[in-house]
Structure formats: C-alpha cells, structure tokens
C-alpha cells in the first residue's frame, strides 16, 4: 500500500517550494501565490504517494499548478505593468540589498528560460532533487535532464553575467560564458 502524504509535513517543504516557484514565475509575490495554491490543491483531498518522496510529489503538483495558471492566464487579456508595480528586490532581504538584487536577477533569468530548461533547473538546482528524481518528476530520461541542466545553467549565467572581453570575464572555447553552479 502506498503511504499517504502527511499534511503536517508540508511546512517543512515551504522554503524549497517557494524557491522553485520563484524560479518558475520570476516574481516573489507570484511564487507565494503559487505555493499557496499548491498546498490548497494538496490539502483538498487525501493524497497517496506512489513510491515518490514527498518533495518530488509536491514539485509535480507545483509544476502542474503553474502550468494550469499559465494556460488560464494566456486566455485573459494582457495588461501592461505600471512602473510602480515593478519589483526591484525581495523585501525580506532588506539587510543585504545586493543579495536581494542578485537573487532577483537570477530568478528572473530562470523565469525567462524555455519551459523544459526551466523545469529541469528548478527541480535539480532549486529544489535539490537528484537527476533521477527530476527525470521521474518531469517524465524525461536522466540524460535529457543532464543536457537541459547544462544548457539552462549556461543561459542563466549568460543572462546574469554577460561576457566581457579583457576585463576578467572567462570565456569558453565556444565564446560563451563558462557555466558555474547556481547554489
């Protein structure tokens, strides 16, 4: 018999799911809403875990909730954002504003990735799933996850730290920035 998801264990996963949601959405406020909606869906009825651990299951629900919200949003008329609505930094990091701005840039770059790359990066680098767990959650082969991660990391690094010639910017043979781990 499959184990049931214990609702009391959900708070233990909140931070990791929030970081994953922020990477998917690109906005800390949308991420909070997405995590809340994920928990609402999970708590709406008893859930059985089919061999997956809780975090992998919650990531799958988060991803499906995100995709559903994007489909719904794509059917609505688009409204341009006002300057007052733009977010510059996460208010919770007010004691270290440079870290908040850097986090905003990184999560914004992740949010701009193609969906397959973004989901792989969020699953492994943000949530901390193994490559095998990410492959199961995302329905892809482990080798595919490895390739998507490599490409996603390179794109994020290029977006956050564009190459600068001669000013200490490392370049690989292909002329694109050398990827570094996003811990």
C-alpha positions as CSV (number, residue, x, y, z in Angstrom):
1,X,0.0,0.0,0.0
2,X,1.2,3.5,-0.9
3,X,1.9,5.9,2.0
4,X,-0.3,8.9,2.5
5,X,1.0,12.4,2.3
6,X,1.1,13.8,5.8
7,X,-0.4,17.3,5.8
8,X,1.7,18.1,8.9
9,X,4.9,17.6,6.8
10,X,4.1,20.4,4.3
11,X,5.6,23.3,6.3
12,X,9.0,21.6,6.1
13,X,8.9,21.9,2.3
14,X,7.7,25.5,2.1
15,X,11.1,27.2,1.6
16,X,12.2,24.9,-1.2
17,X,8.9,25.0,-2.9
18,X,8.9,28.8,-2.7
19,X,12.3,29.0,-4.3
20,X,11.2,26.6,-7.0
21,X,8.0,28.7,-7.6
22,X,10.0,31.9,-7.7
23,X,12.3,30.4,-10.4
24,X,9.2,29.3,-12.4
25,X,7.3,32.6,-12.0
26,X,10.1,35.1,-11.8
27,X,8.3,37.0,-9.1
28,X,8.4,36.5,-5.3
29,X,4.7,37.5,-5.0
30,X,3.5,35.2,-7.7
31,X,5.7,32.5,-6.1
32,X,3.9,32.9,-2.8
33,X,0.6,32.6,-4.5
34,X,1.7,29.5,-6.4
35,X,2.9,27.7,-3.3
36,X,-0.3,28.6,-1.5
37,X,-2.4,27.3,-4.4
38,X,-0.3,24.1,-4.5
39,X,-0.9,23.5,-0.8
40,X,-4.7,24.2,-1.3
41,X,-4.8,21.5,-4.0
42,X,-2.8,19.0,-2.0
43,X,-4.9,19.5,1.1
44,X,-8.2,19.5,-0.7
45,X,-8.3,15.6,-0.5
46,X,-6.1,12.8,0.8
47,X,-3.1,12.0,-1.4
48,X,-1.2,8.8,-1.8
49,X,2.5,8.8,-2.7
50,X,3.3,6.2,-5.3
51,X,6.9,5.4,-4.4
52,X,7.9,9.1,-4.8
53,X,9.1,11.0,-1.8
54,X,7.0,14.0,-0.6
55,X,9.2,16.7,-2.2
56,X,9.1,15.0,-5.7
57,X,5.3,14.7,-5.4
58,X,4.9,18.4,-4.3
59,X,7.2,19.5,-7.1
60,X,5.0,17.7,-9.6
61,X,1.9,19.4,-8.1
62,X,3.6,22.8,-8.1
63,X,4.6,22.3,-11.7
64,X,1.1,21.3,-12.8
65,X,-0.4,24.2,-10.8
66,X,2.0,26.6,-12.5
67,X,1.2,25.3,-16.0
68,X,-2.5,25.4,-15.3
69,X,-2.3,29.0,-14.2
70,X,-0.2,29.9,-17.3
71,X,-2.8,28.3,-19.6
72,X,-5.6,30.2,-17.8
73,X,-3.6,33.5,-17.9
74,X,-2.9,33.1,-21.6
75,X,-6.7,33.2,-22.3
76,X,-7.1,36.5,-20.5
77,X,-6.4,39.9,-22.0
78,X,-2.9,41.3,-21.2
79,X,-2.4,44.5,-19.2
80,X,0.8,46.4,-19.3
81,X,2.6,46.8,-15.9
82,X,3.0,50.2,-14.4
83,X,6.4,51.4,-13.1
84,X,5.0,51.5,-9.6
85,X,4.3,47.7,-9.8
86,X,7.8,46.6,-10.8
87,X,9.7,44.7,-8.1
88,X,13.3,45.6,-7.6
89,X,14.2,43.3,-4.7
90,X,12.7,40.9,-2.1
91,X,11.8,43.0,0.9
92,X,12.8,40.2,3.3
93,X,16.4,40.8,2.3
94,X,16.5,44.5,3.2
95,X,19.6,44.0,5.4
96,X,21.6,42.8,2.3
97,X,20.1,44.6,-0.7
98,X,22.9,43.5,-3.1
99,X,21.9,39.8,-2.4
100,X,18.3,40.6,-3.0
101,X,19.0,42.3,-6.3
102,X,21.3,39.4,-7.4
103,X,18.6,36.9,-6.4
104,X,16.0,38.9,-8.4
105,X,18.3,38.8,-11.5
106,X,18.9,35.1,-11.2
107,X,15.3,34.1,-10.7
108,X,14.3,36.5,-13.5
109,X,16.8,34.8,-15.8
110,X,15.5,31.4,-14.8
111,X,11.9,32.5,-15.4
112,X,12.9,33.6,-19.0
113,X,14.3,30.1,-19.9
114,X,12.4,27.8,-22.2
115,X,10.0,25.7,-20.1
116,X,11.9,22.4,-20.4
117,X,15.2,24.0,-19.3
118,X,13.5,26.0,-16.5
119,X,11.7,22.9,-15.1
120,X,14.9,20.9,-15.1
121,X,16.9,23.7,-13.4
122,X,14.3,24.3,-10.8
123,X,13.9,20.6,-10.0
124,X,17.7,20.0,-9.5
125,X,19.3,23.3,-8.5
126,X,16.5,25.0,-6.6
127,X,14.6,22.0,-5.1
128,X,17.6,19.8,-4.8
129,X,16.2,16.7,-6.4
130,X,18.7,14.2,-7.8
131,X,18.9,13.9,-11.6
132,X,17.0,10.6,-11.4
133,X,14.2,12.1,-9.2
134,X,14.0,15.1,-11.6
135,X,13.7,12.7,-14.6
136,X,10.8,10.8,-12.9
137,X,9.0,14.0,-11.9
138,X,9.4,15.6,-15.3
139,X,8.8,12.5,-17.4
140,X,12.2,12.6,-19.1
141,X,15.3,10.4,-19.3
142,X,18.1,11.2,-16.9
143,X,20.5,12.0,-19.8
144,X,17.9,14.5,-21.1
145,X,17.8,16.2,-17.7
146,X,21.6,16.5,-17.7
147,X,21.6,18.1,-21.1
148,X,18.8,20.5,-20.2
149,X,20.6,21.5,-17.0
150,X,23.8,22.2,-18.7
151,X,22.1,24.4,-21.3
152,X,19.9,26.1,-18.7
153,X,22.8,26.9,-16.5
154,X,24.8,28.4,-19.4
155,X,21.9,30.6,-20.3
156,X,21.3,31.9,-16.8
157,X,25.0,32.7,-16.4
158,X,25.0,34.5,-19.7
159,X,21.9,36.5,-18.8
160,X,23.2,37.5,-15.3
161,X,26.8,37.9,-16.1
162,X,27.3,38.8,-19.8
163,X,30.8,38.1,-21.1
164,X,33.2,41.0,-21.0
165,X,36.3,40.7,-23.1
166,X,39.6,41.5,-21.4
167,X,38.0,42.6,-18.1
168,X,38.4,39.2,-16.3
169,X,35.4,37.6,-17.9
170,X,36.1,33.9,-18.5
171,X,35.2,32.6,-21.9
172,X,34.9,29.1,-23.1
173,X,36.1,27.9,-26.5
174,X,32.7,28.4,-28.0
175,X,32.8,32.1,-26.9
176,X,30.0,31.8,-24.3
177,X,30.5,32.3,-20.6
178,X,31.8,29.4,-18.6
179,X,28.9,27.9,-16.6
180,X,29.1,27.9,-12.8
181,X,26.8,26.1,-10.4
182,X,23.9,28.1,-9.0
183,X,23.8,27.1,-5.4
